[in-house]
Amino acid sequence: MMKKILLTFLVFACIFSASAQLGFTGQPISTTGNDRAAVDMNGDFLDDVVSVTNTNVQIFYQQPNGTFNEVNITTSPADYGPSWSLAAADYDRNGYTDLLYGSGSGVTFMRANNDGTGFTEVSGPEYVFSQRSNFVDINNDGHLDAFVCHDVEPNVYYLNDGAGNLTFYQGGLGDFPSGGNYGSVWIDYDNDRDVDMFIAKCGGSVERRTNQMHTNNGDGTFTENALDLGLADPMQTWSSAWADYDNDGDMDVFVGASTGAHKLMRNNGDSTFTDVTAGSGIEGLSETGIENATYDFNNDGYPDIASNGNILIGNGDLTFALVTSLLPSNNGSFGDLNNDGYVDSFTGGTIYMNNGGSNHWLTINTIGVDSNINGLGARVEVESASGTKIRDVRSGEGFRYMSTLNTHFGLGSDTMIDTITIYWTSGIIDVLHDVAVDQVISVVEGSTILGLEDTLVNTLISYPNPTSGTLNLKSTAEFTNPIYSIFDMNGKRVMNERLNSNAIDVSYLAEGNYILRVFDNKLVKTQRFIKK
């Protein structure tokens, strides 16, 4: 059934404007089932409203003119409904968004068909007490995998064979025997251009509820090192909100408490974090809960924090102004639901439209080619008059809900963007110059490519070349905190890591020809070498 819906304001206006900087207006929408997502479902990059039951996916497709088209798609009965979480992405690369239902007993995938008119139900027999779920390219092969936190056992994940077939695995990414895994989020905390995973943990003994960081080693493996970073905290938490709250070029984290006190941790840029809660304004937020997420709601250029319906308005210096009860206590799903450049919320049969303002903005749609089609895991940097702002493209944040796959930047009073740089998980780098504000743009991976051949030199490697074990580099003093990547001759990235010395161990690479790239935010150099 299809019908056109024009949203109308509630008679009593439902206007929440506890701050002159920010307010939302509630508008009813006739959803049925579990209200779970604000995400583009049909590949037009407009965020849609999604509500599901075990036999139906209800989608209100957003139209450019401010209306919604309601479509109800009957599905085969799902073995497991999304009672705990929902994640979304196009894991089979057919142009339509697929869904993951995380329940207390198992996991169901709803795989969209090739014209978006139906779903194939796929459920495994495995017992999974699901908590937060995500789509992410875990092994960086260009195909989206799925990860699910397990409450009472080690975590599980599903690797994609490239044809959209998912294979179940358990263990290796959070192995505490009795679980305690609640809120996973995939971010690049160490700025080495690959995705790491933080898990907010809760319940039971200190060991069970201690938060974890699984750092990507750049070679397909992960190391749990939260203790070394200063993030191994046994506080009770179900989710965290990661953003560059002081706009210094790295990801800080708000760890939201389900009981006790919230924490704000500053990324020091040296693989350590410092507790900067005191004096940040976060101490004033006494309400606890399970939902925490981050967006620039007022588009002033500084990320804000939504915590259980309250919003901490960022000042750009790790301090915040608290505005209470702007949204329902579950936060809901976040996306731009009227295409005006301001982030809205959807939950409980209501869209909470952001009242907007005069600040400028930009929304970027990432379209992967060598990387996964949604560009998940990519780092996006926007440089304008007020400085550099960073975002990581991700699927699944907060605890229960699924929010937009689009990448949103508030820009304050800036009227032009100098450069946009996208670091794709494939290792490809795209750079755009002189981009106008207040628009939505789509960037196809490689369309403005800063290619390996474009930056070739013969002075990067000192000796030996060919090598059987170690590449010794010439001085890298011209780089600032550089990263190195190694590519095979098919262009596949096979190594990626922070460059901490002028010697790189390549002993485990197979014999053959490779390209080494060393880069920072301003400079890129590449050189061919032979591994013998």
LUMSEZA-975688 format. One record per residue (C-alpha): residue number from 1; x, y, z. Coordinates in pm, whole numbers, plus 50000, padded with zeros to 5 digits. Layout:
BEGIN
+-----+-------+-------+-------+
:   i :     u :     v :     w :
+-----+-------+-------+-------+
: NUM :     X :     Y :     Z :
...
+-----+-------+-------+-------+
//
This chain:
BEGIN
+-----+-------+-------+-------+
:   i :     u :     v :     w :
+-----+-------+-------+-------+
:   1 : 50000 : 50000 : 50000 :
:   2 : 50133 : 50347 : 49910 :
:   3 : 49998 : 50682 : 50015 :
:   4 : 50132 : 51035 : 50036 :
:   5 : 50155 : 51186 : 50384 :
:   6 : 50197 : 51557 : 50454 :
:   7 : 50311 : 51606 : 50812 :
:   8 : 50124 : 51864 : 51013 :
:   9 : 50216 : 52038 : 51334 :
:  10 : 50064 : 51909 : 51651 :
:  11 : 49785 : 52134 : 51774 :
:  12 : 49969 : 52197 : 52095 :
:  13 : 50290 : 52265 : 51899 :
:  14 : 50518 : 52038 : 52105 :
:  15 : 50787 : 52304 : 52080 :
:  16 : 51083 : 52245 : 52304 :
:  17 : 51310 : 52550 : 52313 :
:  18 : 51480 : 52554 : 52648 :
:  19 : 51768 : 52728 : 52471 :
:  20 : 51766 : 53011 : 52220 :
:  21 : 52029 : 52813 : 52031 :
:  22 : 51826 : 52501 : 51981 :
:  23 : 51468 : 52376 : 51966 :
:  24 : 51258 : 52099 : 51816 :
:  25 : 50896 : 52083 : 51699 :
:  26 : 50706 : 51756 : 51725 :
:  27 : 50512 : 51629 : 51422 :
:  28 : 50311 : 51304 : 51434 :
:  29 : 50368 : 51024 : 51185 :
:  30 : 50154 : 50710 : 51173 :
:  31 : 50412 : 50440 : 51234 :
:  32 : 50338 : 50084 : 51340 :
:  33 : 50568 : 49840 : 51516 :
:  34 : 50913 : 49921 : 51650 :
:  35 : 51028 : 50274 : 51560 :
:  36 : 51391 : 50206 : 51490 :
:  37 : 51558 : 50411 : 51214 :
:  38 : 51605 : 50739 : 51030 :
:  39 : 51810 : 50621 : 50734 :
:  40 : 51804 : 50626 : 50352 :
:  41 : 51649 : 50300 : 50234 :
:  42 : 51631 : 50346 : 49854 :
:  43 : 51961 : 50507 : 49756 :
:  44 : 51839 : 50864 : 49701 :
:  45 : 52034 : 50988 : 50007 :
:  46 : 51723 : 51133 : 50171 :
:  47 : 51675 : 50994 : 50522 :
:  48 : 51359 : 50786 : 50551 :
:  49 : 51155 : 50685 : 50857 :
:  50 : 51160 : 50311 : 50931 :
:  51 : 50943 : 50107 : 51168 :
:  52 : 50930 : 49726 : 51172 :
:  53 : 50741 : 49423 : 51298 :
:  54 : 50836 : 49058 : 51257 :
:  55 : 50637 : 49046 : 50931 :
:  56 : 50648 : 49404 : 50800 :
:  57 : 50892 : 49681 : 50716 :
:  58 : 50715 : 50017 : 50714 :
:  59 : 50908 : 50289 : 50531 :
:  60 : 50808 : 50652 : 50500 :
:  61 : 51019 : 50755 : 50200 :
:  62 : 51121 : 51120 : 50226 :
:  63 : 51041 : 51326 : 49915 :
:  64 : 51227 : 51642 : 49808 :
:  65 : 50909 : 51849 : 49850 :
:  66 : 50870 : 51782 : 50223 :
:  67 : 50619 : 51498 : 50200 :
:  68 : 50658 : 51129 : 50278 :
:  69 : 50540 : 50827 : 50079 :
:  70 : 50438 : 50540 : 50305 :
:  71 : 50519 : 50187 : 50185 :
:  72 : 50454 : 49868 : 50382 :
:  73 : 50659 : 49567 : 50273 :
:  74 : 50539 : 49231 : 50398 :
:  75 : 50824 : 48998 : 50491 :
:  76 : 50860 : 48633 : 50579 :
:  77 : 50833 : 48607 : 50957 :
:  78 : 51159 : 48710 : 51118 :
:  79 : 51294 : 48448 : 51357 :
:  80 : 51416 : 48738 : 51569 :
:  81 : 51279 : 49093 : 51591 :
:  82 : 51484 : 49407 : 51670 :
:  83 : 51392 : 49407 : 52037 :
:  84 : 51740 : 49530 : 52134 :
:  85 : 51891 : 49706 : 51832 :
:  86 : 51870 : 49768 : 51460 :
:  87 : 52154 : 49840 : 51216 :
:  88 : 52131 : 49929 : 50847 :
:  89 : 52358 : 49937 : 50541 :
:  90 : 52375 : 49802 : 50185 :
:  91 : 52584 : 49493 : 50256 :
:  92 : 52517 : 49326 : 49917 :
:  93 : 52589 : 49643 : 49711 :
:  94 : 52262 : 49640 : 49515 :
:  95 : 52171 : 50003 : 49589 :
:  96 : 51909 : 49928 : 49857 :
:  97 : 51957 : 49927 : 50232 :
:  98 : 51950 : 49601 : 50427 :
:  99 : 51856 : 49567 : 50794 :
: 100 : 51992 : 49375 : 51093 :
: 101 : 51753 : 49286 : 51375 :
: 102 : 51923 : 49219 : 51709 :
: 103 : 51705 : 49034 : 51960 :
: 104 : 51755 : 48866 : 52295 :
: 105 : 51774 : 48525 : 52128 :
: 106 : 51941 : 48568 : 51788 :
: 107 : 52005 : 48781 : 51481 :
: 108 : 51794 : 48827 : 51167 :
: 109 : 51903 : 49000 : 50846 :
: 110 : 51643 : 49152 : 50615 :
: 111 : 51815 : 49164 : 50276 :
: 112 : 51658 : 49410 : 50032 :
: 113 : 51594 : 49281 : 49681 :
: 114 : 51732 : 49445 : 49368 :
: 115 : 51446 : 49690 : 49319 :
: 116 : 51375 : 49771 : 49685 :
: 117 : 51026 : 49622 : 49681 :
: 118 : 51089 : 49327 : 49911 :
: 119 : 51320 : 49163 : 50163 :
: 120 : 51464 : 48815 : 50204 :
: 121 : 51465 : 48699 : 50566 :
: 122 : 51795 : 48539 : 50677 :
: 123 : 51829 : 48408 : 51033 :
: 124 : 52101 : 48192 : 51179 :
: 125 : 52050 : 47918 : 51438 :
: 126 : 52303 : 48068 : 51679 :
: 127 : 52195 : 48197 : 52019 :
: 128 : 52291 : 48564 : 52045 :
: 129 : 52169 : 48786 : 52327 :
: 130 : 52211 : 49094 : 52106 :
: 131 : 52294 : 49440 : 52227 :
: 132 : 52435 : 49714 : 51996 :
: 133 : 52486 : 49603 : 51635 :
: 134 : 52688 : 49763 : 51354 :
: 135 : 52769 : 49722 : 50989 :
: 136 : 53142 : 49770 : 50923 :
: 137 : 53413 : 49625 : 50698 :
: 138 : 53596 : 49432 : 50971 :
: 139 : 53860 : 49269 : 50749 :
: 140 : 53885 : 49562 : 50505 :
: 141 : 53818 : 49359 : 50192 :
: 142 : 53571 : 49611 : 50051 :
: 143 : 53262 : 49420 : 50164 :
: 144 : 53043 : 49512 : 50460 :
: 145 : 53039 : 49273 : 50754 :
: 146 : 52817 : 49284 : 51063 :
: 147 : 52913 : 49298 : 51431 :
: 148 : 52684 : 49228 : 51726 :
: 149 : 52756 : 49278 : 52097 :
: 150 : 52667 : 48970 : 52303 :
: 151 : 52533 : 49024 : 52653 :
: 152 : 52620 : 48688 : 52806 :
: 153 : 52892 : 48538 : 52582 :
: 154 : 53184 : 48659 : 52365 :
: 155 : 53082 : 48892 : 52082 :
: 156 : 52981 : 48768 : 51738 :
: 157 : 53035 : 48891 : 51384 :
: 158 : 52937 : 48794 : 51030 :
: 159 : 53193 : 48811 : 50749 :
: 160 : 53074 : 48888 : 50396 :
: 161 : 53207 : 48671 : 50111 :
: 162 : 53159 : 48951 : 49858 :
: 163 : 52836 : 48807 : 49720 :
: 164 : 52629 : 48913 : 50020 :
: 165 : 52657 : 48578 : 50199 :
: 166 : 52739 : 48615 : 50568 :
: 167 : 52931 : 48359 : 50777 :
: 168 : 52893 : 48353 : 51155 :
: 169 : 53200 : 48385 : 51382 :
: 170 : 53232 : 48421 : 51757 :
: 171 : 53530 : 48543 : 51957 :
: 172 : 53833 : 48758 : 51885 :
: 173 : 53662 : 49093 : 51935 :
: 174 : 53560 : 49093 : 52299 :
: 175 : 53603 : 48751 : 52458 :
: 176 : 53498 : 48789 : 52821 :
: 177 : 53322 : 48455 : 52890 :
: 178 : 53003 : 48604 : 53035 :
: 179 : 52982 : 48896 : 52794 :
: 180 : 52880 : 49231 : 52939 :
: 181 : 52909 : 49387 : 52593 :
: 182 : 52652 : 49661 : 52539 :
: 183 : 52746 : 49952 : 52312 :
: 184 : 52993 : 49906 : 52025 :
: 185 : 53099 : 50193 : 51801 :
: 186 : 53356 : 50185 : 51520 :
: 187 : 53577 : 50496 : 51501 :
: 188 : 53936 : 50592 : 51412 :
: 189 : 54057 : 50717 : 51752 :
: 190 : 54431 : 50707 : 51665 :
: 191 : 54410 : 50885 : 51326 :
: 192 : 54582 : 50606 : 51134 :
: 193 : 54297 : 50586 : 50881 :
: 194 : 54155 : 50250 : 50980 :
: 195 : 53862 : 50177 : 51211 :
: 196 : 53893 : 50072 : 51574 :
: 197 : 53612 : 49958 : 51804 :
: 198 : 53519 : 50084 : 52151 :
: 199 : 53280 : 49874 : 52360 :
: 200 : 53080 : 50028 : 52644 :
: 201 : 53030 : 49752 : 52903 :
: 202 : 52794 : 49699 : 53192 :
: 203 : 52689 : 49459 : 53466 :
: 204 : 52848 : 49208 : 53698 :
: 205 : 53204 : 49197 : 53825 :
: 206 : 53461 : 49471 : 53765 :
: 207 : 53630 : 49255 : 53501 :
: 208 : 53305 : 49201 : 53315 :
: 209 : 53202 : 49564 : 53303 :
: 210 : 53539 : 49723 : 53218 :
: 211 : 53521 : 49915 : 52889 :
: 212 : 53734 : 49793 : 52598 :
: 213 : 53912 : 49938 : 52296 :
: 214 : 54000 : 49706 : 52009 :
: 215 : 54270 : 49883 : 51812 :
: 216 : 54303 : 49796 : 51444 :
: 217 : 54659 : 49686 : 51369 :
: 218 : 54619 : 49757 : 50998 :
: 219 : 54687 : 49398 : 50897 :
: 220 : 54350 : 49238 : 50967 :
: 221 : 54408 : 49191 : 51340 :
: 222 : 54298 : 49386 : 51649 :
: 223 : 54457 : 49441 : 51990 :
: 224 : 54256 : 49522 : 52304 :
: 225 : 54444 : 49808 : 52473 :
: 226 : 54195 : 50021 : 52667 :
: 227 : 54412 : 50002 : 52981 :
: 228 : 54709 : 50156 : 52799 :
: 229 : 54487 : 50433 : 52663 :
: 230 : 54327 : 50519 : 52996 :
: 231 : 53983 : 50397 : 52880 :
: 232 : 53960 : 50071 : 53079 :
: 233 : 53690 : 50203 : 53309 :
: 234 : 53455 : 49972 : 53507 :
: 235 : 53178 : 50232 : 53512 :
: 236 : 52830 : 50112 : 53416 :
: 237 : 52762 : 50227 : 53059 :
: 238 : 52552 : 50117 : 52762 :
: 239 : 52682 : 50358 : 52496 :
: 240 : 52934 : 50632 : 52421 :
: 241 : 52948 : 50934 : 52190 :
: 242 : 53268 : 50997 : 51992 :
: 243 : 53353 : 51329 : 51826 :
: 244 : 53628 : 51589 : 51808 :
: 245 : 53481 : 51807 : 52082 :
: 246 : 53775 : 52050 : 52086 :
: 247 : 53834 : 52053 : 51706 :
: 248 : 54201 : 51960 : 51745 :
: 249 : 54194 : 51680 : 51488 :
: 250 : 54126 : 51368 : 51695 :
: 251 : 53827 : 51189 : 51845 :
: 252 : 53735 : 51251 : 52210 :
: 253 : 53468 : 51049 : 52389 :
: 254 : 53171 : 51108 : 52616 :
: 255 : 53105 : 50785 : 52805 :
: 256 : 52744 : 50796 : 52917 :
: 257 : 52665 : 50632 : 53249 :
: 258 : 52363 : 50407 : 53300 :
: 259 : 52423 : 50447 : 53673 :
: 260 : 52672 : 50675 : 53843 :
: 261 : 52845 : 50968 : 53674 :
: 262 : 52910 : 51043 : 53307 :
: 263 : 53266 : 51098 : 53188 :
: 264 : 53432 : 51313 : 52923 :
: 265 : 53770 : 51187 : 52800 :
: 266 : 54004 : 51407 : 52595 :
: 267 : 54213 : 51243 : 52326 :
: 268 : 54570 : 51363 : 52389 :
: 269 : 54683 : 51269 : 52040 :
: 270 : 54947 : 51030 : 52173 :
: 271 : 54739 : 50716 : 52228 :
: 272 : 54629 : 50828 : 52573 :
: 273 : 54311 : 50986 : 52707 :
: 274 : 54262 : 51222 : 53004 :
: 275 : 53949 : 51261 : 53214 :
: 276 : 53837 : 51623 : 53165 :
: 277 : 53489 : 51590 : 53314 :
: 278 : 53554 : 51841 : 53591 :
: 279 : 53465 : 52191 : 53473 :
: 280 : 53324 : 52070 : 53140 :
: 281 : 52958 : 52131 : 53225 :
: 282 : 52884 : 51761 : 53201 :
: 283 : 52872 : 51733 : 53580 :
: 284 : 52537 : 51912 : 53568 :
: 285 : 52379 : 51622 : 53380 :
: 286 : 52259 : 51396 : 53660 :
: 287 : 52012 : 51197 : 53451 :
: 288 : 52149 : 50859 : 53343 :
: 289 : 52033 : 50607 : 53085 :
: 290 : 52137 : 50405 : 52782 :
: 291 : 52127 : 50638 : 52479 :
: 292 : 52415 : 50870 : 52386 :
: 293 : 52502 : 51009 : 52042 :
: 294 : 52669 : 51313 : 51888 :
: 295 : 52571 : 51557 : 51613 :
: 296 : 52612 : 51930 : 51556 :
: 297 : 52246 : 52008 : 51619 :
: 298 : 52275 : 52389 : 51595 :
: 299 : 52529 : 52384 : 51309 :
: 300 : 52769 : 52616 : 51490 :
: 301 : 53067 : 52400 : 51395 :
: 302 : 53101 : 52229 : 51733 :
: 303 : 52970 : 51876 : 51801 :
: 304 : 52695 : 51844 : 52062 :
: 305 : 52595 : 51543 : 52272 :
: 306 : 52246 : 51395 : 52298 :
: 307 : 52216 : 51202 : 52622 :
: 308 : 51882 : 51044 : 52708 :
: 309 : 51680 : 51336 : 52569 :
: 310 : 51907 : 51608 : 52706 :
: 311 : 52152 : 51794 : 52484 :
: 312 : 52494 : 51920 : 52582 :
: 313 : 52567 : 52207 : 52343 :
: 314 : 52936 : 52205 : 52257 :
: 315 : 53145 : 52519 : 52284 :
: 316 : 53435 : 52372 : 52085 :
: 317 : 53669 : 52358 : 52383 :
: 318 : 53551 : 52050 : 52572 :
: 319 : 53296 : 52255 : 52764 :
: 320 : 52921 : 52230 : 52720 :
: 321 : 52596 : 52411 : 52799 :
: 322 : 52331 : 52171 : 52924 :
: 323 : 51975 : 52195 : 52791 :
: 324 : 51745 : 51941 : 52952 :
: 325 : 51450 : 51748 : 52808 :
: 326 : 51477 : 51872 : 52449 :
: 327 : 51388 : 51526 : 52318 :
: 328 : 51223 : 51211 : 52457 :
: 329 : 51440 : 51023 : 52702 :
: 330 : 51538 : 50758 : 52445 :
: 331 : 51686 : 51019 : 52203 :
: 332 : 51543 : 50827 : 51906 :
: 333 : 51705 : 50799 : 51562 :
: 334 : 51882 : 51099 : 51411 :
: 335 : 51876 : 51221 : 51052 :
: 336 : 51777 : 51516 : 50835 :
: 337 : 51409 : 51441 : 50784 :
: 338 : 51313 : 51757 : 50593 :
: 339 : 51634 : 51808 : 50396 :
: 340 : 51707 : 52151 : 50545 :
: 341 : 52059 : 52077 : 50667 :
: 342 : 51965 : 52044 : 51035 :
: 343 : 51958 : 51711 : 51221 :
: 344 : 51616 : 51592 : 51342 :
: 345 : 51501 : 51302 : 51561 :
: 346 : 51237 : 51030 : 51517 :
: 347 : 51084 : 50812 : 51788 :
: 348 : 50749 : 50705 : 51931 :
: 349 : 50539 : 50793 : 51626 :
: 350 : 50675 : 51148 : 51622 :
: 351 : 50935 : 51334 : 51419 :
: 352 : 51104 : 51606 : 51622 :
: 353 : 51197 : 51860 : 51358 :
: 354 : 51498 : 52077 : 51437 :
: 355 : 51383 : 52441 : 51433 :
: 356 : 51703 : 52533 : 51252 :
: 357 : 51872 : 52871 : 51233 :
: 358 : 52109 : 53080 : 51024 :
: 359 : 52426 : 52873 : 51059 :
: 360 : 52573 : 52710 : 50750 :
: 361 : 52616 : 52337 : 50693 :
: 362 : 52726 : 52063 : 50456 :
: 363 : 52609 : 51702 : 50413 :
: 364 : 52832 : 51449 : 50236 :
: 365 : 52718 : 51117 : 50092 :
: 366 : 53009 : 50874 : 50057 :
: 367 : 52980 : 50620 : 49773 :
: 368 : 53245 : 50350 : 49792 :
: 369 : 53390 : 50172 : 49490 :
: 370 : 53698 : 49984 : 49610 :
: 371 : 53573 : 50036 : 49966 :
: 372 : 53226 : 49927 : 50083 :
: 373 : 52944 : 50101 : 49897 :
: 374 : 52832 : 50317 : 50195 :
: 375 : 53187 : 50433 : 50267 :
: 376 : 53158 : 50310 : 50626 :
: 377 : 53484 : 50357 : 50813 :
: 378 : 53600 : 50648 : 50598 :
: 379 : 53744 : 50958 : 50765 :
: 380 : 53606 : 51286 : 50628 :
: 381 : 53784 : 51616 : 50696 :
: 382 : 53642 : 51957 : 50611 :
: 383 : 53868 : 52263 : 50623 :
: 384 : 53717 : 52612 : 50625 :
: 385 : 53788 : 52952 : 50780 :
: 386 : 53708 : 52832 : 51133 :
: 387 : 53943 : 52533 : 51114 :
: 388 : 53934 : 52162 : 51037 :
: 389 : 53642 : 51941 : 51136 :
: 390 : 53645 : 51560 : 51125 :
: 391 : 53382 : 51288 : 51105 :
: 392 : 53394 : 50908 : 51072 :
: 393 : 53127 : 50742 : 50857 :
: 394 : 52953 : 50475 : 51066 :
: 395 : 52649 : 50250 : 51097 :
: 396 : 52518 : 50199 : 51449 :
: 397 : 52583 : 50438 : 51737 :
: 398 : 52409 : 50500 : 52063 :
: 399 : 52248 : 50180 : 52189 :
: 400 : 51923 : 50077 : 52021 :
: 401 : 51850 : 50298 : 51719 :
: 402 : 51982 : 50338 : 51366 :
: 403 : 52066 : 50689 : 51248 :
: 404 : 52163 : 50845 : 50916 :
: 405 : 52448 : 50709 : 50704 :
: 406 : 52507 : 51058 : 50566 :
: 407 : 52793 : 51268 : 50707 :
: 408 : 52683 : 51604 : 50846 :
: 409 : 52891 : 51912 : 50926 :
: 410 : 52781 : 52235 : 51090 :
: 411 : 52989 : 52530 : 50969 :
: 412 : 52875 : 52828 : 51174 :
: 413 : 52935 : 53153 : 50984 :
: 414 : 53177 : 53002 : 50729 :
: 415 : 53055 : 53072 : 50375 :
: 416 : 53301 : 52858 : 50178 :
: 417 : 53483 : 52529 : 50232 :
: 418 : 53849 : 52533 : 50132 :
: 419 : 53901 : 52158 : 50108 :
: 420 : 53722 : 51831 : 50176 :
: 421 : 53947 : 51527 : 50219 :
: 422 : 53806 : 51175 : 50233 :
: 423 : 54032 : 50893 : 50347 :
: 424 : 53860 : 50574 : 50229 :
: 425 : 53922 : 50238 : 50395 :
: 426 : 54076 : 50113 : 50069 :
: 427 : 54355 : 50369 : 50111 :
: 428 : 54227 : 50591 : 49831 :
: 429 : 54224 : 50963 : 49912 :
: 430 : 53982 : 51209 : 49749 :
: 431 : 54028 : 51585 : 49776 :
: 432 : 53772 : 51851 : 49677 :
: 433 : 53851 : 52223 : 49668 :
: 434 : 53639 : 52538 : 49702 :
: 435 : 53306 : 52377 : 49787 :
: 436 : 52997 : 52589 : 49852 :
: 437 : 52814 : 52556 : 50185 :
: 438 : 52445 : 52476 : 50252 :
: 439 : 52422 : 52182 : 50016 :
: 440 : 52425 : 51804 : 49997 :
: 441 : 52704 : 51654 : 49785 :
: 442 : 52782 : 51296 : 49686 :
: 443 : 53142 : 51186 : 49648 :
: 444 : 53224 : 50868 : 49456 :
: 445 : 53542 : 50703 : 49573 :
: 446 : 53826 : 50782 : 49333 :
: 447 : 53641 : 51061 : 49149 :
: 448 : 53897 : 51323 : 49254 :
: 449 : 54162 : 51069 : 49336 :
: 450 : 54498 : 51161 : 49478 :
: 451 : 54650 : 50855 : 49317 :
: 452 : 54957 : 50652 : 49402 :
: 453 : 55114 : 50734 : 49066 :
: 454 : 55055 : 51107 : 49116 :
: 455 : 55287 : 51127 : 49416 :
: 456 : 55570 : 50892 : 49313 :
: 457 : 55925 : 50983 : 49419 :
: 458 : 56247 : 50786 : 49429 :
: 459 : 56385 : 50946 : 49744 :
: 460 : 56152 : 50807 : 50011 :
: 461 : 56328 : 50473 : 50069 :
: 462 : 56692 : 50487 : 50167 :
: 463 : 56783 : 50114 : 50153 :
: 464 : 56755 : 49829 : 50071 :
: 465 : 56532 : 49804 : 49768 :
: 466 : 56471 : 49515 : 49694 :
: 467 : 56439 : 49405 : 50057 :
: 468 : 56377 : 49077 : 50234 :
: 469 : 56281 : 49220 : 50570 :
: 470 : 56313 : 49593 : 50650 :
: 471 : 56265 : 49914 : 50455 :
: 472 : 56482 : 50195 : 50589 :
: 473 : 56350 : 50539 : 50503 :
: 474 : 56524 : 50866 : 50452 :
: 475 : 56439 : 51150 : 50688 :
: 476 : 56066 : 51197 : 50744 :
: 477 : 56106 : 51525 : 50933 :
: 478 : 55895 : 51706 : 50672 :
: 479 : 55590 : 51500 : 50780 :
: 480 : 55383 : 51565 : 51092 :
: 481 : 55268 : 51245 : 51269 :
: 482 : 55281 : 51048 : 50942 :
: 483 : 55101 : 50725 : 50854 :
: 484 : 55233 : 50466 : 50613 :
: 485 : 55035 : 50236 : 50387 :
: 486 : 55160 : 49958 : 50161 :
: 487 : 54967 : 49854 : 49849 :
: 488 : 55007 : 49553 : 49623 :
: 489 : 55011 : 49604 : 49248 :
: 490 : 54634 : 49552 : 49230 :
: 491 : 54591 : 49860 : 49447 :
: 492 : 54481 : 49665 : 49758 :
: 493 : 54607 : 49807 : 50087 :
: 494 : 54794 : 49530 : 50271 :
: 495 : 54956 : 49726 : 50557 :
: 496 : 54855 : 50043 : 50739 :
: 497 : 55004 : 50189 : 51055 :
: 498 : 55137 : 50498 : 51227 :
: 499 : 55499 : 50564 : 51125 :
: 500 : 55691 : 50571 : 51454 :
: 501 : 56043 : 50522 : 51315 :
: 502 : 56231 : 50532 : 50986 :
: 503 : 56232 : 50150 : 50962 :
: 504 : 55934 : 49943 : 50843 :
: 505 : 55917 : 49566 : 50890 :
: 506 : 55780 : 49405 : 50571 :
: 507 : 55915 : 49057 : 50639 :
: 508 : 55574 : 48889 : 50639 :
: 509 : 55474 : 49021 : 50294 :
: 510 : 55478 : 48774 : 50008 :
: 511 : 55741 : 48820 : 49739 :
: 512 : 55641 : 49073 : 49478 :
: 513 : 55615 : 49441 : 49382 :
: 514 : 55456 : 49694 : 49617 :
: 515 : 55403 : 50067 : 49664 :
: 516 : 55483 : 50243 : 49992 :
: 517 : 55292 : 50561 : 50075 :
: 518 : 55381 : 50798 : 50360 :
: 519 : 55138 : 51081 : 50430 :
: 520 : 55003 : 51330 : 50679 :
: 521 : 54727 : 51588 : 50645 :
: 522 : 54932 : 51803 : 50405 :
: 523 : 55194 : 51590 : 50231 :
: 524 : 55187 : 51258 : 50042 :
: 525 : 55484 : 51067 : 49897 :
: 526 : 55493 : 50721 : 49739 :
: 527 : 55767 : 50491 : 49612 :
: 528 : 55774 : 50146 : 49456 :
: 529 : 55971 : 49866 : 49618 :
: 530 : 56032 : 49495 : 49573 :
: 531 : 55992 : 49235 : 49846 :
: 532 : 56216 : 48936 : 49778 :
+-----+-------+-------+-------+
//
